[in-house]
Amino acid sequence: MQSEIILDEGAGYNYAYLDEASKRMIRRSILKAVAVPGYQVPFGSREMPIPPGWGTGGMQVTASIIGSRDRLKVIDQGADDTANAVSIRQFFRQVSDVATTERTTDATVIQTRHRIPEDPLTEEQIIVFQVPNPEPLRRLVVQEALTKKMHSFARYGAMYVHLYEDIARHGGVSIVTDYPVMVNGRYLASPSPIPKFDNPKLNRSRALALFGAGRERRIHAIPPFTDVKSLDFADHPFTVQRWNECCSLCGAADSYLDEVLLDDNGTRAFVCSDTSYCTDRRERNQR
């Protein structure tokens, strides 16, 4: 993806904002993360022109891998037109000459917050996740030293106990986002706060998945064709959300749906969270 890196001498900043030394440092961390799938690699997070917690990690990863021949797509919870997605897309358009797109199939780099596109990703694509908290054990253990020790010895029994207690209380696992996964049969990882509906898309995906947490200064990765398994039990297998309704715009019955309030009378409709997928389906239906 690093093709023909060009510096804009008159703009007062480097290509894609970050200086080249910082980008090399981040790329080294990415290579380590790819070599050990699911392992959290520390990196020296840099300041970005947005507050920490609003996508600084994903932006730094994107800035480090993007090149002039790439096409960038930015989504926030599946949508291209939200404030976060629009501002990040405009930022990269301003600090680089990279082309942008709203079509998933046309993008080579996809930066996302809280969703994986419905269209299957390919070997030619990289998906970059904005991650607020990369540590899946944080909900159970506060001490960083203890979570590192648990990862080093693969002692994840506490997470299984947590899921079991959830089943005992509620009759099923109540976690609907950021559902923990086992990567390559070794490391417990956070898939970022995506809905668990998207977890199966990570398993043996053709695209490289990179997870950047700027505030926590961590990067982890899931290389293409890597086994990713959501934690479950033999008598309580992992399941995803299902809807009885279809998308009111395109008629999709297999996508992740958002419930939308239409008026003050409480009239509701369900629409695809992925706006690109919904638009493509509507265009095909009109032909």
C-alpha positions in Angstrom: 0.0 0.0 0.0 3.0 2.4 0.4 3.2 3.4 -3.3 4.9 6.5 -4.5 5.1 8.4 -1.2 5.2 12.1 -2.1 5.9 15.0 0.3 4.0 18.2 -0.3 6.7 20.8 0.3 4.4 23.7 0.3 1.8 22.4 2.6 3.8 22.5 5.8 3.2 18.8 6.7 4.3 15.4 5.6 2.3 13.1 3.3 -0.7 11.8 5.3 0.2 14.2 8.2 2.6 12.0 10.2 6.4 12.4 9.8 8.2 9.5 8.1 10.0 8.3 11.2 6.7 7.9 13.1 5.2 6.0 10.1 8.2 3.7 10.0 7.8 3.0 13.8 4.1 2.3 13.4 4.7 0.0 10.4 7.3 -1.9 12.4 4.6 -2.4 15.1 2.2 -3.5 12.4 4.6 -6.1 11.1 5.1 -7.5 14.6 1.3 -7.6 15.1 0.8 -9.5 11.8 3.6 -12.0 12.8 1.8 -12.8 16.1 -1.9 -12.6 15.3 -4.0 -11.3 18.2 -1.0 -10.1 20.3 -1.1 -6.5 21.4 2.0 -4.7 20.2 2.9 -1.4 22.0 3.7 1.7 19.9 4.5 5.3 20.4 1.2 7.0 19.7 1.4 10.4 18.2 -0.9 13.4 18.7 -3.5 13.8 16.0 -5.8 16.8 15.3 -8.7 15.1 17.1 -9.2 14.2 20.7 -8.0 10.7 22.0 -10.8 8.2 21.9 -12.2 9.5 18.6 -10.1 7.4 16.3 -6.5 8.5 16.7 -5.2 5.0 16.7 -7.0 4.0 13.5 -5.9 7.3 11.9 -2.3 6.7 12.7 -2.4 3.2 11.2 -4.1 4.5 8.1 -1.6 7.3 7.7 1.2 4.8 8.0 0.0 2.4 5.3 -1.8 4.6 2.8 -0.2 5.5 -0.5 -1.1 7.7 -3.5 -2.6 4.8 -5.5 -5.0 3.8 -2.7 -8.6 4.6 -2.4 -9.8 5.3 1.1 -13.2 4.6 2.6 -14.2 5.7 6.1 -17.3 4.5 7.9 -18.7 5.1 11.3 -21.1 2.4 12.5 -21.5 1.4 8.8 -22.4 4.9 7.6 -20.3 7.1 5.3 -22.1 10.3 6.1 -21.7 10.6 9.9 -19.7 13.4 11.5 -16.8 11.2 12.5 -16.5 9.5 9.1 -16.8 12.7 7.1 -14.2 14.6 9.2 -11.7 11.8 8.9 -12.2 11.4 5.2 -11.8 15.1 4.6 -8.7 15.1 6.8 -6.9 12.5 4.7 -8.1 14.2 1.5 -6.5 17.4 2.7 -3.2 16.0 3.9 -2.6 13.6 1.0 -3.6 13.1 -2.6 -5.4 9.8 -1.9 -8.7 9.2 -3.6 -11.7 8.6 -1.4 -14.8 6.5 -2.1 -18.1 5.5 -0.5 -18.3 2.1 -2.2 -16.8 -0.8 -0.3 -15.9 -2.7 -3.4 -13.8 0.2 -4.8 -11.8 0.8 -1.6 -8.3 -0.5 -1.0 -8.1 0.8 2.6 -11.2 0.9 4.8 -11.1 2.7 8.2 -14.0 1.8 10.3 -15.6 2.5 13.7 -17.9 -0.2 15.1 -18.7 -2.1 11.9 -17.4 -4.5 9.3 -18.9 -3.9 5.8 -21.5 -6.4 4.6 -19.7 -6.9 1.2 -17.1 -9.6 1.5 -13.6 -8.1 1.6 -10.8 -9.2 -0.7 -7.1 -9.9 -0.6 -6.5 -6.4 -2.1 -8.1 -4.6 0.8 -7.0 -3.6 4.3 -9.5 -2.8 7.0 -8.4 -0.6 9.9 -10.4 -0.5 13.1 -10.6 2.3 15.6 -10.3 0.7 19.0 -11.1 2.5 22.2 -9.9 -0.4 24.5 -7.8 -3.3 23.0 -7.7 -5.3 26.2 -10.4 -8.0 26.3 -9.6 -8.8 29.9 -10.0 -5.2 31.1 -13.6 -5.8 32.1 -12.4 -8.5 34.5 -8.9 -7.4 35.6 -7.8 -3.8 36.2 -4.0 -4.4 36.6 -2.1 -4.2 33.3 0.7 -6.4 34.7 -1.8 -9.2 35.5 -3.5 -9.1 32.1 -0.1 -9.4 30.5 0.7 -12.5 32.6 -2.7 -14.0 31.7 -2.0 -13.5 28.0 1.6 -14.9 28.3 0.3 -18.1 29.9 -3.0 -18.2 27.9 -4.9 -18.3 31.2 -8.3 -17.3 30.0 -10.5 -19.2 32.4 -11.7 -16.0 34.0 -13.3 -14.9 30.7 -15.1 -18.3 30.4 -16.3 -18.0 34.0 -17.6 -14.5 33.2 -19.5 -15.8 30.2 -20.9 -18.8 32.2 -22.1 -16.4 34.9 -23.8 -14.4 32.2 -25.6 -17.5 31.0 -26.6 -18.5 34.5 -28.2 -15.0 35.1 -29.8 -14.3 31.8 -30.1 -17.6 30.0 -27.5 -16.5 27.4 -24.5 -14.3 26.9 -25.6 -10.7 27.1 -22.6 -9.2 25.4 -23.7 -7.8 22.1 -20.7 -5.7 21.1 -16.9 -6.2 21.6 -17.6 -10.0 22.0 -14.2 -11.6 22.8 -12.5 -13.8 20.2 -9.7 -16.3 20.1 -7.3 -15.6 17.3 -5.3 -18.4 15.7 -6.1 -20.6 18.7 -3.7 -18.7 20.9 -4.5 -15.1 21.9 -7.7 -13.7 23.4 -8.5 -10.5 21.5 -10.9 -7.7 21.3 -12.5 -7.2 17.9 -13.3 -3.6 18.8 -16.8 -2.6 19.7 -18.3 -4.1 16.5 -21.6 -5.9 17.0 -21.2 -9.6 17.5 -23.2 -9.9 14.3 -19.9 -9.1 12.6 -17.6 -11.5 14.4 -18.0 -14.4 11.9 -16.7 -12.0 9.2 -13.3 -12.0 10.9 -12.9 -15.8 10.6 -10.6 -16.6 7.7 -11.3 -13.2 6.1 -9.4 -12.5 2.9 -8.5 -9.0 4.0 -5.8 -7.9 6.5 -7.4 -6.5 9.7 -5.5 -3.9 11.7 -6.6 -2.6 15.1 -5.2 0.7 16.3 -5.8 2.0 19.8 -4.2 5.5 20.1 -5.1 6.3 23.7 -3.9 2.9 24.9 -0.9 2.8 22.5 -1.6 -0.7 21.2 -1.8 -2.3 17.8 -3.0 -5.8 17.1 -3.8 -7.6 13.8 -5.6 -10.5 12.2 -3.8 -11.6 9.0 -5.8 -13.0 6.1 -7.1 -16.5 6.4 -6.6 -16.6 10.2 -8.9 -18.7 12.3 -11.0 -16.4 14.6 -13.4 -18.1 17.0 -15.9 -16.3 19.2 -15.8 -17.8 22.7 -18.7 -20.1 23.5 -19.6 -23.4 25.1 -20.7 -26.8 23.6 -24.2 -26.4 25.1 -24.4 -22.7 24.4 -22.9 -22.1 21.0 -22.2 -18.6 19.8 -25.1 -16.9 18.0 -25.6 -13.6 16.3 -28.5 -11.1 16.3 -31.4 -11.8 13.9 -34.4 -9.6 12.9 -37.9 -10.5 11.8 -38.0 -7.4 9.7 -36.2 -6.6 6.4 -34.5 -3.3 5.4 -37.3 -0.9 4.5 -35.1 0.7 1.8 -33.5 -2.2 -0.1 -35.3 -5.3 1.3 -32.2 -7.0 2.7 -32.9 -9.7 5.2 -29.3 -10.8 5.9 -27.7 -7.5 6.9 -27.3 -5.7 10.3 -30.2 -3.4 10.8 -30.6 -0.1 12.6 -34.0 0.8 14.1 -35.0 4.4 13.0 -37.7 6.5 14.6 -39.7 8.2 11.9 -42.1 10.5 13.7 -43.4 11.6 17.1 -46.1 8.9 17.0 -43.4 6.2 17.5 -43.5 4.9 13.9 -40.3 2.9 13.4 -38.5 1.4 10.4 -35.5 -0.8 10.0 -32.7 0.1 7.6 -29.3 -1.3 6.8 -26.5 -0.1 9.0 -24.1 -0.4 6.0 -25.1 2.5 3.7 -22.9 1.4 0.8 -24.4 -2.1 0.8 -27.9 -0.7 1.0 -27.3 1.8 -1.9 -25.8 -0.9 -4.1 -28.8 -3.2 -3.5 -31.3 -0.4 -4.3 -29.4 0.4 -7.5 -29.5 -3.3 -8.5 -33.2 -3.5 -7.7 -34.0 -0.5 -10.0 -32.3 -2.1 -13.0 
